[in-house]
């Protein structure tokens, strides 16, 4: 059926480049050549021991964890406020929370860069992991917010009120009623936010400063160096494989709701 | 319910605090709202404001220091010098091409998943297959397309038997790579729109004697316009702001966001970069305002 063929072509378009990266990471020749004349694991080996790669991965993990923690806190607070209460400016603020992810990254990047330069540097806080976390958290908030808000809308407040009627304190209600209901949405939001932060390059390049380097920055800096190319390829192939698991988990946890990136 | 305290005396502090909070809804709300609002409004909107204000400043030619005298000189340069106009037009053209390509690829795919695939499990699996690459690293995808388009790369290898060779790195590669990146953003809203299409409308159209093509043309496509536009918002705005992909696969091509980036880094002219950054913002906001009427914004 014609439609099936068209769909298959589209799917092939989506997956062929990723498969090419995977296959090429085993390519024997150091200078790029296709199709691969032979296969080897040396590049994977070299990538694992490469100190630049390791410190970049470590930095990215730290930044991701920090940003996700902040995003989880602020995102869930904001989603409770938006879903359970009515207040002046609720709709406009719900739009503003989307801006960091909707506006081009470069806009967010230079905005944060100039803000940090004018405010933080005079205070003695230089560009580094802290500023990266600040930048990442800003666009991760909306990811957590969307997931938790969707779940809160679905669960409704009757259970909460029933719990209070039966004598539970606010804290007990939260611990035994609200939290278990939103827990999986929170985890899904956290996974997605970590993935987003881990992969981010644009805002990071404006907020990182010269002293640290996240993994995407490492990849970008080494992308054009011919000697490093096979190692970059191995790292890229590893990322292709590594991203699939958390994202699959996140999709399962959020009950397969097919929202977009935000 | 009277507002007299019903918490027994001697109740633990936590219970008294929670009872207090329960009655004082505004306080609860304020507690929940303050940190996120502070973050968003002060940090984010504040920095956007600072950036916009700095676009009116300039940089001392000799020392590179910021000159905080308000003037529209930056914007004047952007409008008058032809190189910026060329790049701006080229970027908009690329954005349109990317949107069209994504539409052509996404419509059959979404249709197939929504209307042809009967089993729920397969539909779910296909949707996951479409969205998973969304989360594969941006740079990895850029690198993948660099391998594909590079001299001696996959495309050259595929074209060799016919005696042709690929276009190499450049404008074509940029358009293809960008279309590749944003394809899932087009598939998802279109799919959601198709799912919302009531079967009864299609049946009624058939009952009234329309062929499937006519149904497609007169019933389905008009109803899909909001979803298509929603998808195009993504492809358009993401393309306008992109400067990295063109560096990876574009060779010497320049897109508008490169102007912004170059002026922040090497040239050190932040006010000019800020002024240039206003262009994508204005285009995206204008586009959003223009499409609000089609109802696309509810489909995001």
Interface residues (C-beta under 8 A of the other chain):
Chain A: X1 X3 X4 X6 X7 X9 X10 X11 X13 X14 X15 X17 X18 X20 X21 X24 X32 X33 X34 X35 X73 X74 X75 X77 X78 X80 X81 X85 X87 X93 X96 X97 X99 X100 X102 X103 X104 X105 X106 X107 X108 X110 X111 X112 X113 X114 X115 X116 X118 X134 X137 X138 X141 X164 X169 X170 X171 X192 X195 X198 X199 X201 X202 X206 X216 X219 X220 X223 X232 X233 X236 X237 X239 X240 X243 X244 X246 X247 X248 X251 X256 X258 X259 X260 X261 X262
Chain B: X14 X15 X17 X18 X19 X21 X22 X25 X29 X32 X33 X35 X36 X37 X39 X40 X41 X43 X44 X45 X46 X47 X48 X50 X51 X54 X105 X106 X108 X109 X111 X112 X113 X116 X124 X126 X127 X128 X129 X130 X131 X132 X133 X134 X135 X136 X137 X138 X139 X140 X141 X142 X143 X144 X145 X146 X147 X148 X150 X152 X153 X154 X156 X157 X180 X183 X184 X185 X187 X188 X189 X191 X192 X234 X237 X238 X240 X241 X242 X243 X244 X248 X257 X260 X261 X264 X270 X273 X274 X277 X280 X281 X284 X300
